Structures are given as C-alpha cells and as structure tokens.
C-alpha cells in the first residue's frame, strides 16, 4: 500500500508526446504501398462486384486504406463503375460503407 500523498511512478504518463510519437513511428513501419492493379484485374473485380450485386451473394473484399490492406465480408448494394463508387454492407455491423472502386485490391465471392 502506498503512503498517503505519494504517487506511483508511471514513466510514459509524464511524457505523453513521446509516447504518441513512438506510436506514430510504429504505425508508419507497418504501412504498405497501395498495389497497382492490371487492367485485367480491375475488369475481374468489376465483373465479380456486378455478379455479387445481381445474385445477392456475400463477398470477401480486400481494400487499401491509410497504408493498410483491410479484408471485410458483406454484401454489395450498389456499383457505379463510371463514378468510381460502390456501396458495401458489412457482415458484422450491417453498416453501409461508401467506398471507391480504386481502393479495391481484391473481391471474391464467399
């Protein structure tokens, strides 16, 4: 038990700026570049999106966001190839996500 009036020593609490800076360095090291897709890969992604939209099949999406590849599962609700947009409803929270087609890395039917 600590004597009254004395505080427990917490090294990182005294310098929150340093802790934040270290966390930013760690996050930067984990970042990856967005891959460049071939024309054939983009056509295949578009074809799979349209098929998933019309058949209401679940898809696995892999997309690029803030230096990371993210994989999610859900359903496609809307696709606009010319407007570089699609709407995806995730499987976990059932939230509508407006995303850019140019962020997609891979789409597969579940």
ChimeraX commands (.cxc) that place a marker at each C-alpha (Angstrom):
marker #1 position 0.00,0.00,0.00 radius 0.5
marker #1 position 1.30,3.42,-0.98 radius 0.5
marker #1 position 1.83,6.03,1.73 radius 0.5
marker #1 position -0.69,8.82,1.62 radius 0.5
marker #1 position 0.29,11.71,-0.62 radius 0.5
marker #1 position 2.78,9.77,-2.75 radius 0.5
marker #1 position 2.00,8.88,-6.35 radius 0.5
marker #1 position 3.00,5.73,-8.15 radius 0.5
marker #1 position 5.68,6.34,-10.77 radius 0.5
marker #1 position 4.33,5.88,-14.31 radius 0.5
marker #1 position 7.11,6.59,-16.82 radius 0.5
marker #1 position 5.09,7.13,-20.01 radius 0.5
marker #1 position 2.41,9.28,-18.42 radius 0.5
marker #1 position 4.93,12.02,-17.72 radius 0.5
marker #1 position 5.73,12.40,-21.43 radius 0.5
marker #1 position 2.57,11.71,-23.48 radius 0.5
marker #1 position 4.05,13.45,-26.53 radius 0.5
marker #1 position 6.91,10.96,-26.61 radius 0.5
marker #1 position 4.51,8.01,-26.34 radius 0.5
marker #1 position 2.38,9.42,-29.17 radius 0.5
marker #1 position 5.48,9.93,-31.31 radius 0.5
marker #1 position 6.65,6.36,-30.73 radius 0.5
marker #1 position 3.21,5.02,-31.66 radius 0.5
marker #1 position 3.29,7.01,-34.92 radius 0.5
marker #1 position 6.72,5.55,-35.80 radius 0.5
marker #1 position 5.45,2.02,-35.12 radius 0.5
marker #1 position 2.34,2.63,-37.26 radius 0.5
marker #1 position 4.43,4.07,-40.13 radius 0.5
marker #1 position 6.62,0.96,-40.16 radius 0.5
marker #1 position 3.54,-1.25,-40.58 radius 0.5
marker #1 position 2.27,0.69,-43.61 radius 0.5
marker #1 position 2.38,-0.82,-47.09 radius 0.5
marker #1 position 2.05,0.79,-50.50 radius 0.5
marker #1 position -1.17,0.51,-52.47 radius 0.5
marker #1 position -0.68,-2.17,-55.14 radius 0.5
marker #1 position -1.18,-1.24,-58.78 radius 0.5
marker #1 position -3.70,-3.50,-60.49 radius 0.5
marker #1 position -3.57,-4.55,-64.12 radius 0.5
marker #1 position -6.45,-3.79,-66.47 radius 0.5
marker #1 position -7.41,-7.48,-66.35 radius 0.5
marker #1 position -7.50,-7.49,-62.53 radius 0.5
marker #1 position -9.71,-4.37,-62.50 radius 0.5
marker #1 position -12.10,-5.95,-65.02 radius 0.5
marker #1 position -12.31,-9.13,-62.91 radius 0.5
marker #1 position -13.08,-7.08,-59.78 radius 0.5
marker #1 position -15.80,-5.17,-61.63 radius 0.5
marker #1 position -17.30,-8.42,-63.00 radius 0.5
marker #1 position -17.33,-10.01,-59.51 radius 0.5
marker #1 position -18.94,-6.90,-57.98 radius 0.5
marker #1 position -21.71,-6.89,-60.59 radius 0.5
marker #1 position -22.30,-10.63,-60.16 radius 0.5
marker #1 position -22.46,-10.26,-56.35 radius 0.5
marker #1 position -24.88,-7.34,-56.72 radius 0.5
marker #1 position -27.29,-9.22,-59.02 radius 0.5
marker #1 position -27.15,-12.56,-57.19 radius 0.5
marker #1 position -27.04,-11.02,-53.68 radius 0.5
marker #1 position -24.09,-13.26,-52.80 radius 0.5
marker #1 position -21.75,-12.48,-49.94 radius 0.5
marker #1 position -18.24,-11.28,-50.90 radius 0.5
marker #1 position -14.80,-11.02,-49.34 radius 0.5
marker #1 position -13.41,-7.55,-50.04 radius 0.5
marker #1 position -9.79,-6.56,-49.68 radius 0.5
marker #1 position -9.18,-2.84,-49.93 radius 0.5
marker #1 position -6.46,-0.30,-49.24 radius 0.5
marker #1 position -6.98,2.33,-46.55 radius 0.5
marker #1 position -4.45,4.54,-44.77 radius 0.5
marker #1 position -1.46,2.36,-45.62 radius 0.5
marker #1 position -3.07,-0.97,-44.75 radius 0.5
marker #1 position -4.81,-3.81,-46.54 radius 0.5
marker #1 position -8.18,-4.50,-44.91 radius 0.5
marker #1 position -10.36,-7.55,-45.56 radius 0.5
marker #1 position -14.07,-7.46,-44.83 radius 0.5
marker #1 position -17.11,-9.62,-45.57 radius 0.5
marker #1 position -20.56,-8.50,-46.60 radius 0.5
marker #1 position -22.90,-7.67,-49.47 radius 0.5
marker #1 position -22.72,-5.27,-52.40 radius 0.5
marker #1 position -25.69,-2.92,-52.57 radius 0.5
marker #1 position -24.71,-0.53,-55.39 radius 0.5
marker #1 position -21.98,-0.25,-58.04 radius 0.5
marker #1 position -21.16,2.80,-60.20 radius 0.5
marker #1 position -18.14,1.96,-62.34 radius 0.5
marker #1 position -18.01,5.36,-64.03 radius 0.5
marker #1 position -18.29,7.23,-60.76 radius 0.5
marker #1 position -15.63,5.06,-59.05 radius 0.5
marker #1 position -18.10,4.20,-56.28 radius 0.5
marker #1 position -19.77,1.22,-54.68 radius 0.5
marker #1 position -21.80,0.66,-51.52 radius 0.5
marker #1 position -20.93,-2.30,-49.32 radius 0.5
marker #1 position -22.91,-3.53,-46.30 radius 0.5
marker #1 position -20.54,-5.20,-43.86 radius 0.5
marker #1 position -21.48,-8.52,-42.33 radius 0.5
marker #1 position -20.62,-7.71,-38.72 radius 0.5
marker #1 position -22.30,-4.37,-38.00 radius 0.5
marker #1 position -24.56,-4.23,-41.09 radius 0.5
marker #1 position -23.37,-0.70,-41.81 radius 0.5
marker #1 position -23.43,0.89,-45.27 radius 0.5
marker #1 position -19.94,1.80,-46.44 radius 0.5
marker #1 position -19.46,4.08,-49.43 radius 0.5
marker #1 position -16.14,3.15,-50.98 radius 0.5
marker #1 position -14.13,4.00,-54.06 radius 0.5
marker #1 position -13.55,1.26,-56.61 radius 0.5
marker #1 position -9.96,2.46,-56.92 radius 0.5
marker #1 position -9.34,1.39,-53.28 radius 0.5
marker #1 position -10.20,-2.24,-54.03 radius 0.5
marker #1 position -7.42,-4.78,-54.22 radius 0.5
marker #1 position -9.45,-7.98,-54.49 radius 0.5
marker #1 position -13.07,-9.19,-54.44 radius 0.5
marker #1 position -14.12,-12.83,-54.14 radius 0.5
marker #1 position -17.49,-14.49,-53.80 radius 0.5
marker #1 position -17.91,-16.18,-50.43 radius 0.5
marker link #1:1,2 radius 0.2
marker link #1:2,3 radius 0.2
marker link #1:3,4 radius 0.2
marker link #1:4,5 radius 0.2
marker link #1:5,6 radius 0.2
marker link #1:6,7 radius 0.2
marker link #1:7,8 radius 0.2
marker link #1:8,9 radius 0.2
marker link #1:9,10 radius 0.2
marker link #1:10,11 radius 0.2
marker link #1:11,12 radius 0.2
marker link #1:12,13 radius 0.2
marker link #1:13,14 radius 0.2
marker link #1:14,15 radius 0.2
marker link #1:15,16 radius 0.2
marker link #1:16,17 radius 0.2
marker link #1:17,18 radius 0.2
marker link #1:18,19 radius 0.2
marker link #1:19,20 radius 0.2
marker link #1:20,21 radius 0.2
marker link #1:21,22 radius 0.2
marker link #1:22,23 radius 0.2
marker link #1:23,24 radius 0.2
marker link #1:24,25 radius 0.2
marker link #1:25,26 radius 0.2
marker link #1:26,27 radius 0.2
marker link #1:27,28 radius 0.2
marker link #1:28,29 radius 0.2
marker link #1:29,30 radius 0.2
marker link #1:30,31 radius 0.2
marker link #1:31,32 radius 0.2
marker link #1:32,33 radius 0.2
marker link #1:33,34 radius 0.2
marker link #1:34,35 radius 0.2
marker link #1:35,36 radius 0.2
marker link #1:36,37 radius 0.2
marker link #1:37,38 radius 0.2
marker link #1:38,39 radius 0.2
marker link #1:39,40 radius 0.2
marker link #1:40,41 radius 0.2
marker link #1:41,42 radius 0.2
marker link #1:42,43 radius 0.2
marker link #1:43,44 radius 0.2
marker link #1:44,45 radius 0.2
marker link #1:45,46 radius 0.2
marker link #1:46,47 radius 0.2
marker link #1:47,48 radius 0.2
marker link #1:48,49 radius 0.2
marker link #1:49,50 radius 0.2
marker link #1:50,51 radius 0.2
marker link #1:51,52 radius 0.2
marker link #1:52,53 radius 0.2
marker link #1:53,54 radius 0.2
marker link #1:54,55 radius 0.2
marker link #1:55,56 radius 0.2
marker link #1:56,57 radius 0.2
marker link #1:57,58 radius 0.2
marker link #1:58,59 radius 0.2
marker link #1:59,60 radius 0.2
marker link #1:60,61 radius 0.2
marker link #1:61,62 radius 0.2
marker link #1:62,63 radius 0.2
marker link #1:63,64 radius 0.2
marker link #1:64,65 radius 0.2
marker link #1:65,66 radius 0.2
marker link #1:66,67 radius 0.2
marker link #1:67,68 radius 0.2
marker link #1:68,69 radius 0.2
marker link #1:69,70 radius 0.2
marker link #1:70,71 radius 0.2
marker link #1:71,72 radius 0.2
marker link #1:72,73 radius 0.2
marker link #1:73,74 radius 0.2
marker link #1:74,75 radius 0.2
marker link #1:75,76 radius 0.2
marker link #1:76,77 radius 0.2
marker link #1:77,78 radius 0.2
marker link #1:78,79 radius 0.2
marker link #1:79,80 radius 0.2
marker link #1:80,81 radius 0.2
marker link #1:81,82 radius 0.2
marker link #1:82,83 radius 0.2
marker link #1:83,84 radius 0.2
marker link #1:84,85 radius 0.2
marker link #1:85,86 radius 0.2
marker link #1:86,87 radius 0.2
marker link #1:87,88 radius 0.2
marker link #1:88,89 radius 0.2
marker link #1:89,90 radius 0.2
marker link #1:90,91 radius 0.2
marker link #1:91,92 radius 0.2
marker link #1:92,93 radius 0.2
marker link #1:93,94 radius 0.2
marker link #1:94,95 radius 0.2
marker link #1:95,96 radius 0.2
marker link #1:96,97 radius 0.2
marker link #1:97,98 radius 0.2
marker link #1:98,99 radius 0.2
marker link #1:99,100 radius 0.2
marker link #1:100,101 radius 0.2
marker link #1:101,102 radius 0.2
marker link #1:102,103 radius 0.2
marker link #1:103,104 radius 0.2
marker link #1:104,105 radius 0.2
marker link #1:105,106 radius 0.2
marker link #1:106,107 radius 0.2
marker link #1:107,108 radius 0.2
marker link #1:108,109 radius 0.2
marker link #1:109,110 radius 0.2
view
